Amino acid sequence: MPRSRDRLWEGPQPMPLELLLTLVIGGIAGIALLLHFFGYSRPLTFDEDSARAHWLRQYPMSRPGTVHLSQDRAAALVETPDGPGLVWAMGADSTAHMLTGATLRTTRRGLRIDLHDFAAPSVRVRLSPEARETWARLIPTHETKGALPA
C-alpha cells in the first residue's frame, strides 16, 4: 500500500502569482479596449432635444423652454418657468441643477458657475464671449467676478 507522499497527484496547486497578475491585468485591459472600441468611453454631448430630455429626467415637473448650449456641447442652460437651470455632462451621464443663488465667475474660456451645493460645488462651462454675456444675463441671481484662469 503506497504512502501519501508517494501519490502521483496531491490535489490542486496554487496558481503562480506571475500568471495570476498577467491574467488579471490582461482582462482589465481587454475590457477597457472593448468599451473604447464600441464607443462607451465617449463623453456625453448635448443638442437642444437631448438637453431637454436630460433636464426632464432630473426635474420632471419643470417644463424646459429655450436651451442655450455651451461651446463644446457639454453643458446647456435651460430656461424654465421656475427659473434657469443647468444640465451638464459627467462622463457618459448627465446631471442637472437649478441655478437659484448661483455665483458666476468669468474665465478666459467661459464661466465658472458656483452652485453652493456640497454635491456639485462648481461647474466650468466653455462659452464664446457672446454666449458668456447671454448666460450671465439669463441667470438673475448672480455676481460676476473678475477673470480667473481657465
C-alpha positions as CSV (number, residue, x, y, z in Angstrom):
1,M,0.0,0.0,0.0
2,P,1.6,3.3,-1.1
3,R,2.2,6.1,1.4
4,S,0.7,9.6,1.0
5,R,4.0,11.1,-0.1
6,D,4.2,8.5,-3.0
7,R,1.0,9.6,-4.6
8,L,1.2,10.9,-8.1
9,W,-1.4,13.6,-7.7
10,E,-1.6,15.6,-4.5
11,G,-4.6,17.9,-5.3
12,P,-4.8,21.4,-6.7
13,Q,-1.6,23.5,-6.7
14,P,-1.7,27.3,-6.2
15,M,-1.5,29.4,-9.4
16,P,1.8,31.2,-9.7
17,L,1.5,34.9,-8.9
18,E,3.0,36.0,-12.2
19,L,0.3,34.1,-14.2
20,L,-2.5,35.4,-12.0
21,L,-1.3,39.0,-12.4
22,T,-0.9,38.6,-16.2
23,L,-4.5,37.3,-16.5
24,V,-6.0,40.0,-14.3
25,I,-4.1,42.9,-16.0
26,G,-4.8,41.4,-19.4
27,G,-8.5,41.0,-18.7
28,I,-8.9,44.5,-17.4
29,A,-7.1,46.0,-20.3
30,G,-9.2,43.9,-22.7
31,I,-12.4,45.1,-21.2
32,A,-11.2,48.7,-21.4
33,L,-10.3,48.3,-25.0
34,L,-13.6,46.8,-25.9
35,L,-15.5,49.6,-24.1
36,H,-13.5,52.2,-26.0
37,F,-13.9,50.3,-29.4
38,F,-17.7,50.2,-29.0
39,G,-17.8,53.9,-28.1
40,Y,-18.7,53.7,-24.4
41,S,-15.8,55.9,-23.4
42,R,-17.0,58.9,-25.4
43,P,-18.1,61.8,-23.2
44,L,-21.8,62.9,-23.4
45,T,-22.6,65.9,-25.6
46,F,-26.0,67.6,-25.9
47,D,-28.2,69.0,-28.6
48,E,-31.3,71.0,-27.7
49,D,-33.6,68.0,-27.6
50,S,-31.3,65.8,-25.6
51,A,-30.7,68.6,-23.1
52,R,-34.4,68.9,-22.6
53,A,-34.7,65.2,-22.1
54,H,-31.9,65.1,-19.6
55,W,-33.5,68.1,-17.8
56,L,-36.8,66.3,-17.6
57,R,-35.2,63.2,-16.2
58,Q,-34.0,65.3,-13.2
59,Y,-36.8,67.8,-13.0
60,P,-40.0,66.2,-14.5
61,M,-42.3,68.9,-13.2
62,S,-40.3,71.8,-14.6
63,R,-41.0,72.3,-18.3
64,P,-37.9,73.2,-20.2
65,G,-38.2,76.2,-22.6
66,T,-35.3,77.7,-24.6
67,V,-32.0,75.8,-24.4
68,H,-28.6,77.5,-24.8
69,L,-25.7,75.1,-25.5
70,S,-22.1,75.6,-24.4
71,Q,-19.4,75.8,-27.0
72,D,-18.3,72.2,-26.5
73,R,-21.9,71.0,-26.0
74,A,-21.0,69.5,-22.7
75,A,-23.5,71.8,-20.8
76,A,-26.7,73.6,-21.5
77,L,-28.5,76.4,-19.9
78,V,-32.2,75.6,-19.7
79,E,-34.9,78.3,-19.3
80,T,-37.9,77.1,-17.2
81,P,-40.9,78.7,-15.6
82,D,-39.2,78.0,-12.3
83,G,-36.0,79.9,-13.3
84,P,-32.9,78.9,-15.2
85,G,-31.2,75.6,-14.8
86,L,-28.0,73.9,-15.9
87,V,-27.6,70.5,-17.4
88,W,-24.0,69.2,-17.7
89,A,-22.2,66.0,-18.7
90,M,-20.4,63.9,-16.1
91,G,-18.6,61.4,-18.2
92,A,-21.2,59.4,-20.1
93,D,-24.1,60.6,-18.0
94,S,-25.6,63.9,-17.0
95,T,-26.8,65.9,-14.1
96,A,-29.0,69.0,-13.7
97,H,-29.3,71.8,-11.2
98,M,-31.4,74.8,-10.7
99,L,-29.3,78.0,-10.7
100,T,-31.1,79.7,-7.8
101,G,-28.4,81.5,-5.8
102,A,-25.5,80.6,-8.1
103,T,-22.5,82.8,-8.4
104,L,-20.8,83.4,-11.8
105,R,-17.2,84.0,-12.4
106,T,-15.8,84.8,-15.8
107,T,-12.8,82.7,-17.0
108,R,-10.8,83.0,-20.2
109,R,-12.8,80.2,-21.8
110,G,-16.3,80.9,-20.4
111,L,-17.9,80.8,-17.0
112,R,-17.4,79.1,-13.7
113,I,-20.7,78.6,-12.0
114,D,-20.5,78.1,-8.3
115,L,-23.7,76.3,-7.2
116,H,-23.2,76.5,-3.4
117,D,-24.1,72.8,-3.2
118,F,-22.0,70.2,-1.4
119,A,-22.7,67.6,-4.0
120,A,-21.9,69.8,-7.0
121,P,-19.9,72.8,-5.9
122,S,-19.0,74.3,-9.2
123,V,-19.1,73.8,-13.0
124,R,-16.8,75.2,-15.7
125,V,-18.7,76.0,-18.9
126,R,-16.8,76.7,-22.1
127,L,-18.5,79.7,-23.9
128,S,-17.8,82.2,-26.6
129,P,-17.7,85.8,-25.3
130,E,-21.2,86.5,-26.8
131,A,-22.6,83.4,-25.2
132,R,-21.0,84.3,-21.9
133,E,-22.9,87.6,-21.9
134,T,-26.1,85.9,-22.7
135,W,-25.7,83.3,-20.0
136,A,-24.8,86.0,-17.4
137,R,-27.9,88.0,-18.4
138,L,-30.2,84.9,-18.1
139,I,-29.1,83.9,-14.7
140,P,-30.7,86.5,-12.5
141,T,-29.2,85.8,-9.1
142,H,-25.5,86.1,-9.8
143,E,-22.5,88.1,-9.0
144,T,-19.9,88.4,-11.8
145,K,-16.4,88.3,-10.6
146,G,-13.1,89.1,-12.5
147,A,-11.4,86.8,-14.9
148,L,-9.9,83.6,-13.4
149,P,-7.5,81.2,-15.0
150,A,-9.4,78.6,-17.0
